[in-house]
Amino acid sequence: METSLLFLLALASALFLGGTPVLVGGIYFAVAGSLDIRLLFALSLLTTLVWDGIWYGVGAHALSVERIRSSRTYARNPMLFDKLLSLYGRHQYVLLFLSRFTYGTNSVTSVISGVYRMQPVRFFVLNSASLSVLFAVLWALSYVVHENIARFEFPFSLSTALAILVAIALVVRWGLRRILDRYIS
């Protein structure tokens, strides 16, 4: 499979800016044979390390625990933030690894890793390991879907199914936001 430099730059940019949702689509295309899985893994690893390294640098060089505690966000619920910072202080490696699997938390965890001055080598090794596990899980799921897609019978069109999924995601997001607002406000 021949790949042009323009395609590589476009794919790297999409992975860099789009993150996990783009990775999910890319893995499915790789399973379907339209994209080299090794190339996708290498580019996703590269963009992840660059992006998370930037967030780590923000935490290491632009923030401190004292600066976080003086923020308006902290002032809303200092007990919650103290509990979270304490939890991170005790379980930073596990939380960094697991943040890859909790959408929307990896960048924040990377910043906090920088604030707590996690050793950069450990930070990048944990990020690489968590991405590798996520990649393998997404690959396995994509493979199962790809191999069994013909067996699925949808009672409605694919666009209707996608609209329903988007509606469910919005309702879940709205509900989670209300729950979080209760604890943060």
WOGIPE-V424649 format. One record per residue. PHI is phi in radians with two decimals (999 if undefined). D_FIRST is the distance of its C-alpha to the first C-alpha in Angstrom with 2 decimals. Layout:
BEGIN
phi:PHI d_first:D_FIRST
phi:PHI d_first:D_FIRST
END
This chain:
BEGIN
phi:999 d_first:0.00
phi:-1.50 d_first:3.80
phi:-2.27 d_first:6.48
phi:-1.48 d_first:10.07
phi:-1.10 d_first:13.13
phi:-1.07 d_first:14.76
phi:-1.11 d_first:12.25
phi:-1.05 d_first:12.66
phi:-1.13 d_first:16.38
phi:-1.14 d_first:16.64
phi:-1.16 d_first:15.08
phi:-1.08 d_first:17.30
phi:-1.12 d_first:20.22
phi:-1.10 d_first:19.87
phi:-1.15 d_first:19.85
phi:-1.12 d_first:22.69
phi:-1.53 d_first:24.79
phi:-1.66 d_first:24.00
phi:1.15 d_first:23.90
phi:-1.03 d_first:23.88
phi:-1.02 d_first:23.70
phi:-1.21 d_first:20.40
phi:-1.07 d_first:19.16
phi:-1.03 d_first:20.31
phi:-1.10 d_first:18.40
phi:-1.08 d_first:15.17
phi:-1.14 d_first:15.65
phi:-1.09 d_first:16.35
phi:-1.10 d_first:13.17
phi:-1.17 d_first:11.32
phi:-1.10 d_first:13.78
phi:-1.32 d_first:13.23
phi:1.65 d_first:9.53
phi:-1.58 d_first:8.65
phi:-2.60 d_first:7.85
phi:-1.30 d_first:7.20
phi:-1.11 d_first:10.93
phi:-1.19 d_first:11.51
phi:-1.11 d_first:10.51
phi:-1.07 d_first:12.68
phi:-1.10 d_first:15.38
phi:-1.08 d_first:15.58
phi:-1.18 d_first:15.92
phi:-1.19 d_first:18.35
phi:-1.14 d_first:20.32
phi:-1.05 d_first:20.60
phi:-1.18 d_first:21.74
phi:-1.13 d_first:24.05
phi:-1.15 d_first:25.70
phi:-1.15 d_first:26.25
phi:-1.10 d_first:27.61
phi:-1.19 d_first:29.76
phi:-1.12 d_first:30.88
phi:-1.09 d_first:32.17
phi:-1.12 d_first:34.11
phi:-1.06 d_first:35.41
phi:-1.10 d_first:36.62
phi:-1.03 d_first:38.39
phi:-1.16 d_first:40.21
phi:-1.30 d_first:41.02
phi:-1.98 d_first:42.23
phi:-2.02 d_first:43.39
phi:-2.24 d_first:44.84
phi:-2.60 d_first:47.27
phi:-1.04 d_first:48.88
phi:-1.11 d_first:51.99
phi:-1.18 d_first:50.13
phi:-1.10 d_first:48.57
phi:-1.18 d_first:52.08
phi:-1.63 d_first:53.48
phi:-1.43 d_first:51.02
phi:-1.17 d_first:52.07
phi:-1.09 d_first:49.45
phi:-1.12 d_first:51.07
phi:-1.11 d_first:54.51
phi:-1.11 d_first:53.75
phi:-2.66 d_first:53.59
phi:-1.08 d_first:54.20
phi:-1.13 d_first:54.71
phi:-1.10 d_first:51.27
phi:-1.15 d_first:49.58
phi:-1.09 d_first:51.71
phi:-1.11 d_first:50.67
phi:-1.12 d_first:46.97
phi:-1.15 d_first:47.29
phi:-1.15 d_first:49.30
phi:-1.04 d_first:46.79
phi:-1.11 d_first:44.00
phi:-1.03 d_first:46.22
phi:-1.54 d_first:46.62
phi:-2.28 d_first:43.14
phi:-1.08 d_first:40.77
phi:-1.24 d_first:38.09
phi:-1.13 d_first:37.97
phi:-1.14 d_first:38.02
phi:-1.10 d_first:35.20
phi:-1.09 d_first:33.02
phi:-1.24 d_first:34.04
phi:-1.10 d_first:33.64
phi:-1.13 d_first:29.86
phi:-1.70 d_first:30.65
phi:-2.01 d_first:33.29
phi:-0.96 d_first:31.75
phi:1.64 d_first:33.41
phi:-1.83 d_first:35.05
phi:-1.14 d_first:32.54
phi:-1.15 d_first:33.36
phi:-1.11 d_first:37.07
phi:-1.14 d_first:36.83
phi:-1.14 d_first:35.01
phi:-1.09 d_first:37.89
phi:-1.11 d_first:40.49
phi:-1.07 d_first:38.86
phi:-1.19 d_first:39.39
phi:-1.04 d_first:42.92
phi:-1.46 d_first:43.75
phi:0.98 d_first:42.23
phi:-1.02 d_first:39.96
phi:-1.03 d_first:38.80
phi:-0.97 d_first:35.55
phi:-1.10 d_first:33.96
phi:-1.11 d_first:34.82
phi:-1.02 d_first:33.65
phi:-1.26 d_first:30.14
phi:-1.15 d_first:29.98
phi:-1.12 d_first:31.13
phi:-1.10 d_first:28.69
phi:-1.13 d_first:25.77
phi:-1.14 d_first:27.20
phi:-1.17 d_first:27.83
phi:-1.13 d_first:24.35
phi:-1.08 d_first:22.94
phi:-1.16 d_first:25.34
phi:-1.05 d_first:24.65
phi:-1.04 d_first:20.88
phi:-1.11 d_first:21.61
phi:-1.13 d_first:24.14
phi:-1.13 d_first:21.99
phi:-1.10 d_first:19.14
phi:-1.09 d_first:21.87
phi:-1.11 d_first:23.40
phi:-1.11 d_first:20.25
phi:-1.10 d_first:19.56
phi:-1.07 d_first:23.19
phi:-1.10 d_first:23.13
phi:-1.07 d_first:20.00
phi:-1.26 d_first:21.51
phi:-2.01 d_first:24.93
phi:-1.06 d_first:24.53
phi:-1.19 d_first:25.91
phi:-1.38 d_first:29.00
phi:-1.26 d_first:29.92
phi:-2.04 d_first:32.62
phi:-1.65 d_first:33.28
phi:-1.32 d_first:36.84
phi:-2.59 d_first:35.74
phi:-1.19 d_first:32.84
phi:-1.10 d_first:29.79
phi:-1.13 d_first:31.00
phi:-1.17 d_first:34.37
phi:-1.07 d_first:32.85
phi:-1.13 d_first:30.98
phi:-1.10 d_first:34.27
phi:-1.14 d_first:36.13
phi:-1.08 d_first:33.72
phi:-1.11 d_first:34.07
phi:-1.09 d_first:37.84
phi:-1.09 d_first:38.00
phi:-1.07 d_first:36.04
phi:-1.14 d_first:38.45
phi:-1.15 d_first:41.47
phi:-1.10 d_first:40.34
phi:-1.07 d_first:39.70
phi:-1.07 d_first:43.12
phi:-1.12 d_first:44.81
phi:-1.12 d_first:43.32
phi:-1.11 d_first:44.32
phi:-1.11 d_first:47.86
phi:-1.14 d_first:48.06
phi:-1.08 d_first:46.83
phi:-1.05 d_first:49.26
phi:-1.09 d_first:52.07
phi:-1.50 d_first:51.38
phi:-1.54 d_first:50.51
phi:-1.28 d_first:53.22
END
